[in-house]
Amino acid sequence: MTLVTDPAAPRIAIVGATGAVGSTLIELLEERALPYRELHLVASSRSAGRLIPVGGRPYEVQALEDFDFGLADLAFFSAGTGVSAEWVPGAVAAGALVIDNTNAFRMDPGTPLVVPQVNFRALDKPPESGIIANPNCSTIPLVRVLQPVERRWGVRQAVVSTYQAASGQGHHGVEELLEGSDLALRDPDAELPSERFRPPLAFNVVPFIDVLQDSGFTLEEEKMVRESRKILDLAHLDVTTTCVRVPVVNCHSEAVWIEADAPVDRDELITLLSAQSEVTVHDAENRAAFPTPLKAGHPDHVHVGRVRVSPHNPRGFWLWLVSDNLRVGAALNAVQIAEYVLGRGFLADGVLAGGVR
């Protein structure tokens, strides 16, 4: 992140600045040197007053309840769906373009749901709603590999099982996993903490994420289906998922079965996936190579391994995906949206979404 005096540089607000995604946003904005002329770190009142160093100087966290969004041209929201639902409309009304990292507006027809490597053309004009939605952390790596397959062979069906890390529940989720793991090692019969994960996640696997829906699927599972269809502009895409929480600190994994409309050649598939921006295929040369959450590699890449075309059904194949859910699955995608928006000049001359500040 780069503080500049250029009046054309945006004034940026980060809502949820003290959370896991907000902290990662700050790191990425610094790493990628996104220019700004003002920076406002915003969080709930209980975090107000904290000092967070950014670019070599301390910034005081401001209380969301007291913050004036008229001071921001671009606002990142990463403080939860409830916070976004309550505060984003006011931020837009005050003149801010919002990049929202929650489920609050993803399926709103006037709000583009964007993965820049996949559907950047959704940002060819400012959004009607004044909001750009960031997809679910497991949807992003999935659509990054589905799109090139759909364009080459067509996709008849995708069956996905996720293996989602504790950091998907933020700092508190990681703390609960570590505390529970330490306690279980000392006393296998101890009652483990389960505020964020029920049942407890330590030394466990929990096939239930988010709220149960009438369909029998959880909201997390339904998100992946709806979001994939919207991002890829394939209203009838056949995707079904099982979302599972695993005792891993960070990085989500996915086992993906894809059935194409035509037979798939493994070598061509590997070449196709390897050509995608910020995608690393681990078993291109060595079939025994594969990524894991512990040592996947570049934190800003989607990592692919276990590429297997079925010998019984040449239209079907398996992929194993690993990606950093705080970066690729959240903050990095949001920052790349911001970079594209600034490049398009959406915030120039005070014009946003067809209106004037």
N, C-alpha and C positions, 0 to 999 in steps of 0.2 A: 504494500500500500504506500502511495507516495503523496505526501502533503505538498500542494502546489498553490500558487497565487493566481493561477489562470481562472478568470471569472466563468469560463465555459466548463470548468471541471465541476462535477456534481457535488452536492452536499449529501452525505451518506448517513443513514441511520441503520443500526443493527439492533433489532428487537430480539431479546433473548441472548444478549451478548455474553452472559456468564454461563450459558449452557454448553453442552458438548458440541452441538452444531455451530452455535454462535462463536465459540472459541476457535473452532476450525475455520470458520469464515474469516475471522481476523487474521489467522495464520496465512490463509491462502491469498487474501487481499494484499498482504505484505509481500508474500513470495512472488506474486504475479504483477506487483507494482501498479495496481489499479489507481489511477490518479483521483484525488479528491481535494476539495478546498476546505471542507469542514467534515468532521466525523463526530457522530453522536452515538454513544453506547447506551442502550436502553434495556431495562429489565424490570422485574417486579419491585415493589417498594422495599421488600426485605433485602434486596441486593444493592439498592441505591447507596451511593457514597463510596462504593469500592473503587479502587484505582487499578486500572488495567493498562500496562505499558503497550503502546502501539507506535512503531516507527521511532523509538528512542525517547518518547515523551509519555507521561501518564495522562490517561483520560478517566474522568470520574463518571461512573455509571449513573445514569439519570433514571428516575422512577417513571415507568410507563404512564402512570396515572397523571403525571404532571407534564409530560413531554408535549411540545407543540410541533406537530408534523409539518407545519408550514415552514419549518427550518430545514426540511429534507426534500431533496429532489428524487432520491432513490432510497427506498426503505426495504431492507431484508427482514422478513418475519420468520423466526424459528423458535417460537415460545409455546407452541402447542396449538391444536385446532381451536380450542375454546377462546384463547387469546386472539387468534387471527380473526375468528368470526366476529368478535366484539370490537376490535380496534382497527382492522384493515379498512373498513368503509370510511371511517373518519380520516384515516391517513390519506386515502385517495381523494376525499373531498377537500382536504387541505392542500392538494397539489402534488403529492408524492406518487411516483410510480412504484408499485409494490411487487417484489419478488417473494412469493409466499411458499414456505417449505412445510406446509401442513395439508391436511385433507379438506380444508374448509371450502376451497373454490375450484378444486381440480376438475370437477365435472360441470361447472358453470359454462353454458354455451358461449358466453362472451369473454371467457378467460382462456387464453391458450395454455395448454399443458405441454411443456417443452423439454426436450432433450436435444441440445444444439447439434450434436452429431447426427441426429435422426431427422428432426422436423424443424430445422431452423427457419424454414419458409413460413412457419406460423407467426414469425415476427417480422414479416415484410411490412407491416404497418402497426402502429401503436394499438394495444389491446383496447377494445371497447370498454371493458370494465376498469381499466387502469391497473389491472393485476396480471401478473404472469405466474402461473403455478409451477412449482417444482414437483416432479412425480415422487412416488414412493421409492424408498431406498432399494427395494428388490426389483421394482419395475424397470428402473434405469438400465442395469446391466442386461436384463432380459431383452428389451427392445433393441439394444445396441447390437445384439447378435441375430435377432429375428428379422430385422429389416433387410440386411443383405441376402439372407436365405429366401425371404419372400420374393425379392426382386429377381433372384436367379431361378428358383425352382417352384416358388409358391409354397405356402404353409397350409397344410390340411388340419393339423392339430399340434398343440404344444401342451405337454404335461410337465409341471414344474413342482419340485419339492425344494423348499428353502431351508437353510440352516443358518439362522439369524443370531447375531452376537448380542451380548448383553448391552453393548453401547447403543443399541437401538432404543434403549430406555434411558439414555443420557448418563451423566455422571453418577446419578444415584443407582442406576442399573448395574454399572460396573462395580461400584462400591458394595452393593448387595451380593453380587456374585463372589467377589474376593472375600468378603466377610464370611459368607456361608461356606466357602471352600475351606478357609482356615479353621472355622469351627468344626466342620465335618471331619477334618483330618485329626483334630484333637479329641473329638468325641463323636464317634459314628452314630450314637443314639440321640444326639442333641437335637433340639427343635431349631430348624434353620430359619433365617429371616425370609419373609415372603411378602414384603410390601409391594415390590415391583413385579415379582414373578410368582405366580400361583399355579401349581405347587412350586416349591423352591427350585431354583435353577442349578444350584451347586451339585455337581456330579449327577446331573439329571438331563433329560431331554423332554421338552414340553411342546406337544403338537397343537398348540392353541395360542394364537396371538391376536389381540384386540377383541372386539365384542362379537358374540355369536349372533348370526343373522337367521331369519326365518328359513332360509335355504339350507341351513345346517353348516354352511361355510362361515368362517369368521370374516369380519370386516377387512382384515389384512389380505385375506385370500380374494375377496371380491374386488378390492382396490386394484390388485394386479391385473385382473381380467378387464375391468372397465378402463383402466388407464392405458393398457396396451392397445386396446381397440381405438381409443381416442388419439393417441400419439401416432400410431401407424395408419390411421384413417381407414381402418378395416372393421366396420361395424359388426361383422359376424365372425370375427376371428375366434377360433375354437381354442381357448386357453383354459386349463383347469389347474388348480394349485393346492398344495398342502404346505402351510407355513409353520415352521418349527423353530422354537428357540433352543439354542444349544449353549453349553457352558464355555463359550469363547468370549474373550474380552472385546475384540474388535475384528471386523471384516465379516461380511455375509458371504455365504456360499449357496450355490443352487445346482441341483441335478436336473437337467433339462432334456426331456425326450421330445424331439420334433419329427413329425411325419410330414414330408413334403408331397407335392403333387406329382413329382417325377423322381426317378432314381437319382441318388446323390453319390458322386465320386468323392472319396475321402480326401485325396490329394487336392482336388479342386476346392473342396470345402475349406481345407486348411489355408490354401492360398487366398481364398475369398475373405476369410476372417482375419488373416494376418494383414490384409491390406486396409482394414478399417482403422480409423484414427484412434489412437490410444487403446488399442487392443493387443495383448500379447498372447500368442498361442504357444504353450509350453511343450507340447508333444509333436511339434512339426517335424523334428528330426529324430527325437528319441521318444518312442511311445511309452516308455516307463516314466517320463517326466510329467509332473503335474503340480499345480499351485495349491498351497494351503493358506489358511488365514494367518498362520504364524510367520510364514516366509513366502508370500506370494511374489513380491518384487515391487516394481514401481507403484507407489501408492495412488497414482492418478490414472492407472490403467485398469481395464477389465481384463482379468486373467482367465484364460481358457485352457482346459486340459481334458484328458480322457475322451478324446474325439473318436467315436466308434460308430461306424455304419453297421446296421444290423445285417448279418449274413442271411437272415430269414426274410427280411423285408428291406430291400435296398432303398426304399423311399424314406426309411426311418433311421435316425441317428441320435446318439447321446452326446451331450456336452456337460462338462463340469465347469462352473463359473465361480470365481472368487473376486470380490472387490471390496475396497474400503468403504463401508457404508457411511461414515462421517464425511468422507471426501467425495468419492465418485457418486455415492448414493444420496448426497445432500449438498454440502457446501460447495464443492467444486462445480457441480452442475449449475448451482445458483450464480456463482461467480462467472462462469462461461456465458450464462444468459446475460448478465450485466455487461460483460465485454462486448457481446453482440449488439445489445441495445445501445450502448454508447457509440459503437461504430456506426450504427444506423442513424444516429443523431436524434433519437426520440426526445431527448431532454434539451435540445438546442432551442434557444430563444423562448423558453418557457412554454413550449407547445407539447401537450401530452394528450393522447387518445382523442384527438380532434378538438380539444378544448384549449383554453389559455389560462395559465395561472394568474 
